[in-house]
Amino acid sequence: MDKSISILIYEKENHLNSILYQQVSDNDNYETYTANEQINLLKLVNKKKFDICIFNIEDIQPIFKNLSNDLLKKNRHVDIVGYCKKLNYNKSDNNLKISIIEKPFRLKILLEKLEYIKSTKNKSNKIVLIKHIEFLPNKKILFNPKTKITIHLTEKENYLLNFLYNKRNLEFTKNELLIDVWGVTERINTHTLETHLYRLKQKLFKLDPNLTFSLINQNGLYTFEYS
């Protein structure tokens, strides 16, 4: 059984705060807390350890330094899912692991992001990609038990492979992929996507030269196939 994940939501707009809380708390594996005022937010952060925080980035900018320090004191492995209108936010601040989603966004994208983060926090999480190739998202690792070769993935490669695995043999749009992996739509160009796909393919090739990997585009709908 998966352990419970504690989640903190901070959104000043009451209606959106209620919607986020309702959608997230519907998952039995999430222990969900919410605040819509800074003073209540800081009290919660100082009182409890959180695994994941969902923030409107614009809302927390004035208190970000103090807030991030308090979060890291309680949990060095806290993840932040932030959303904002413009993707000009520095995601490396204070060593926090931050995923950015561009507003407006679909709740489905947020919930999928939470599920992915939850899976990486589960130390027993292991995906057998094919036969002898193992994928460990929580450690950002690909492993071949036969040859004992280990390949380390970057954060984006890790997100990308996890997305492609979950979408294997299903149709999806380029925007779905970009939003899930980068949290954006048109701001990531085709070259960036192709570069990440190429590097991921090269790493898989090092594990097994016979492994085939292809992203097929048919009339704007993609499918991912490997064997």
C-alpha positions in Angstrom: 0.0 0.0 0.0 1.3 3.5 -0.9 2.0 5.7 2.0 -0.1 8.8 2.5 1.3 11.9 0.9 0.8 15.3 2.7 -0.1 18.1 0.4 -0.5 21.8 1.1 -2.5 24.1 -1.2 -2.1 27.9 -1.1 -4.4 30.0 -3.3 -5.8 33.4 -2.3 -8.8 33.2 -4.6 -11.4 31.3 -2.5 -13.3 29.7 -5.4 -10.1 28.3 -7.0 -8.8 27.3 -3.6 -12.0 25.2 -2.9 -11.8 23.6 -6.3 -8.2 22.6 -5.9 -8.8 21.3 -2.4 -11.8 19.2 -3.5 -10.1 17.7 -6.5 -6.9 16.8 -4.7 -8.5 15.6 -1.5 -10.6 13.1 -3.5 -7.5 10.9 -3.6 -7.5 8.7 -0.5 -3.7 8.6 -0.5 -3.4 12.4 -0.1 -3.6 14.1 3.2 -4.6 17.6 2.0 -4.4 21.0 3.8 -5.3 24.4 2.4 -4.8 28.1 3.2 -5.8 31.3 1.5 -4.0 33.8 3.8 -0.2 34.2 4.2 -0.4 34.0 8.0 -2.3 30.7 7.9 0.1 29.3 5.3 3.2 30.1 7.4 1.6 28.6 10.5 0.9 25.3 8.6 4.4 25.2 7.2 5.9 25.6 10.6 3.6 23.1 12.2 3.7 20.2 9.7 6.0 18.4 7.3 4.6 18.5 3.7 5.7 16.3 0.8 4.1 18.4 -1.9 3.0 22.0 -2.1 0.7 23.6 -4.7 1.2 27.3 -5.0 0.1 30.2 -7.2 3.6 31.5 -7.8 2.5 35.1 -7.9 0.9 34.7 -4.5 4.0 33.5 -2.7 6.6 35.8 -4.3 6.6 38.3 -1.4 7.3 35.6 1.2 9.1 33.1 -1.0 12.5 33.3 0.8 11.1 32.7 4.3 8.6 30.2 3.1 11.1 28.1 1.2 13.5 28.1 4.2 10.7 26.9 6.5 9.7 24.2 4.1 13.2 22.8 3.7 13.7 22.8 7.5 10.8 20.4 7.8 11.4 18.3 4.7 14.5 18.4 2.5 12.6 16.4 -0.1 9.6 18.6 -0.5 8.3 19.2 -4.1 6.5 22.3 -5.2 4.0 22.4 -8.1 3.6 26.1 -9.0 1.4 27.8 -11.5 1.7 31.2 -13.0 0.7 33.2 -16.1 4.2 33.7 -17.4 6.9 31.1 -17.3 9.8 33.4 -16.3 10.3 31.9 -12.9 13.7 30.6 -11.7 13.0 27.0 -10.8 16.4 26.5 -9.1 15.6 28.9 -6.2 16.8 27.5 -2.8 17.3 24.0 -4.1 13.6 23.3 -4.1 12.3 20.8 -6.6 9.7 23.0 -8.5 7.5 22.0 -11.4 5.9 25.0 -13.2 2.5 24.8 -14.9 1.3 27.7 -17.1 -2.1 29.3 -16.4 -4.7 28.6 -17.4 -4.3 24.8 -16.9 -6.5 21.8 -16.8 -7.0 20.1 -13.5 -6.1 16.8 -15.2 -2.6 18.1 -15.8 -2.2 19.1 -12.2 -3.5 15.7 -10.9 -1.2 13.8 -13.2 1.7 15.8 -12.0 0.9 15.0 -8.4 0.6 11.3 -9.3 4.0 11.3 -10.9 5.6 13.0 -7.9 3.9 10.5 -5.6 5.3 7.6 -7.7 8.8 9.0 -7.4 8.5 9.2 -3.6 7.6 5.5 -3.5 11.0 3.9 -3.0 9.7 0.5 -4.3 8.6 2.1 -7.5 10.2 0.2 -10.5 9.0 0.0 -14.1 10.1 -2.9 -16.3 10.2 -1.1 -19.7 10.9 -4.3 -21.7 12.4 -7.6 -20.8 15.6 -6.7 -19.0 15.4 -2.9 -19.0 14.3 -1.3 -15.7 13.2 2.3 -15.1 13.4 3.7 -11.6 11.7 7.2 -11.7 12.4 7.9 -8.1 16.1 7.6 -8.7 16.2 8.9 -12.3 17.8 5.7 -13.4 17.7 3.1 -16.2 19.2 -0.2 -15.4 20.1 -3.4 -17.3 20.3 -6.3 -14.7 22.0 -8.5 -17.3 24.9 -6.3 -18.0 24.7 -4.3 -14.7 24.8 -1.1 -16.7 23.2 1.9 -15.0 22.3 5.1 -16.9 21.4 8.3 -15.0 18.6 10.5 -16.4 18.2 14.3 -16.2 15.0 15.6 -14.6 13.5 16.3 -18.0 14.5 13.0 -19.5 13.0 11.3 -16.4 9.7 13.2 -16.9 9.8 12.5 -20.6 10.3 8.8 -20.3 7.6 8.5 -17.6 5.1 10.3 -19.8 6.0 8.2 -22.9 5.7 5.0 -20.9 2.3 5.9 -19.6 1.1 6.8 -23.1 2.6 3.8 -24.8 0.5 2.8 -27.8 -2.0 5.6 -27.1 -2.5 8.7 -29.1 -1.5 12.1 -27.7 -0.8 15.6 -28.9 2.5 17.5 -28.9 0.9 20.0 -26.5 0.0 17.2 -24.0 3.6 16.1 -24.0 5.0 19.6 -23.6 2.6 20.6 -20.8 3.3 17.4 -18.9 7.1 17.5 -19.2 7.8 21.2 -19.3 4.6 22.8 -18.0 4.2 24.8 -21.2 2.7 24.7 -24.7 4.2 26.8 -27.5 7.2 28.1 -25.6 9.3 24.9 -26.1 10.3 24.6 -29.8 10.5 21.4 -31.8 14.3 21.4 -31.7 14.3 21.2 -27.9 11.9 18.3 -27.9 13.8 16.5 -30.6 17.1 17.0 -28.7 15.7 15.5 -25.5 14.2 12.6 -27.4 17.6 12.0 -29.2 19.5 12.0 -25.9 17.0 9.7 -24.3 17.3 7.3 -27.3 21.1 7.3 -27.0 20.9 6.4 -23.3 18.5 3.5 -24.1 20.9 2.4 -26.9 23.7 2.2 -24.3 21.6 -0.2 -22.3 20.7 -2.4 -25.3 21.6 -1.6 -28.9 18.7 -3.7 -30.1 16.1 -1.7 -28.3 13.9 0.3 -30.8 12.4 3.6 -29.8 10.1 5.7 -32.0 7.7 8.7 -31.7 5.3 8.6 -34.6 3.5 11.7 -35.8 0.3 11.2 -37.8 -1.8 14.3 -38.5 -0.7 16.0 -35.3 -1.4 12.9 -33.1 1.6 11.1 -31.7 2.1 7.5 -30.6 5.2 6.1 -28.8 6.3 2.6 -29.6 9.3 0.6 -28.4 10.4 -3.1 -28.5 
